[in-house]
Amino acid sequence: MTELLVTPKSINHIETLIELGADAFVIGEEKFGLRLAGEFKEPELREAIKIIHEHGKKAYVAVNAIFHNEHIADLEAYIDLLHELNVDRIIFGDPAVLMAVKEQENPIPLNWNAETIVTNHFQCNYWGERGANRAVLARELSIEEVIEIKKNSNVEIEVQVHGMTCMFQSKRKLLGNYFMYQDKVMKIENRKENKDMLLYDEERSNKYPIYEDSNGTHIMSPNDICLIEDLEELLEANIDSLKIDGVLQTEEYINVATEQYRQAIDLYNEDPELYEDEKFMLLEPIEDVQKDHRPMDQGFLFKQTVY
């Protein structure tokens, strides 16, 4: 059964998303995880995992930041904590996480998420042989590539089906200043409100969300992925997990997306023809909460990536 994976913003939000049909949650702390929808430090993490498990759902903790030597002691202590809390999965990109997990008596299963480089089944199987149970595929793949990877992989496969994606990350925090003071084509909009800053490309009329945190500077896509009308091939291929990414989105937006994708998956499981008949109506509530300056598209699923 395909999992619906979501990204909550708070403990109360988790309870709402459970009611709306989420199967699993990505939570964590900014210090250890990249581009999280909400901040869950140790007290919140404990409470969140308790609630998630009480409802028979799964808690995945993001530990996919970029770690330097000085971070390793804190990382190892965090891995100890996650094993104490009995989280269901740890999301990682750095082999340092894998090594720390392997030192545990009962290692927590791992989801390998290295963003743009997860592009073939050999990579998936390579990390599977080293302890990963799942691979999170790059967002730049076509539907044919996704299906081929699933067919030839020995690990679970996760695909993002909704939300914005990261186009660029730098450990530096001066990217916004660079564009503004160098008088480039792009300029910073809404600079006073960090969560609503936009890089504006006047030539293409694109607005790229940009924000800075302890992990550096992040530039996000100008469009949101929306595959609610295009789930047939993913579900037919038995993709293990479909993710709604709520980074920089409101709770209301994540709620609506979760409810609609839950309906879509359930309709398909009941009868693929029912999904085919009703999928266009499932999009309407999402369109109602979509920001005007953020078009929705199918990502690269049905178009060729140009490098």
Protein Blocks (a to p, Z undefined) as FASTA:
>chain_A
ZZdddddfbfklmmmmmmnopabdceddfklpghifbdcdfklmmmmmmmmmmnopacdd
ddfbccdfklmmmmmmmmmmmmmnopabdcdfbfklmmmmmmpmbdcdddddehjmlmbf
klmmmmmmnopabdcddfkbcfklmmmmmmmpcbdcdddfbdcddfbdcfbfklmmmmmm
nopabdcehkllmmlgccddfknopacdddddfkbpadddfbdcdfklmmmmmmmnopab
dcddfehiafklmmmmmmmmmmmmmmmmmomklmmmmmmmmmmmmmmmpcfklccdehjm
lcccdZZ
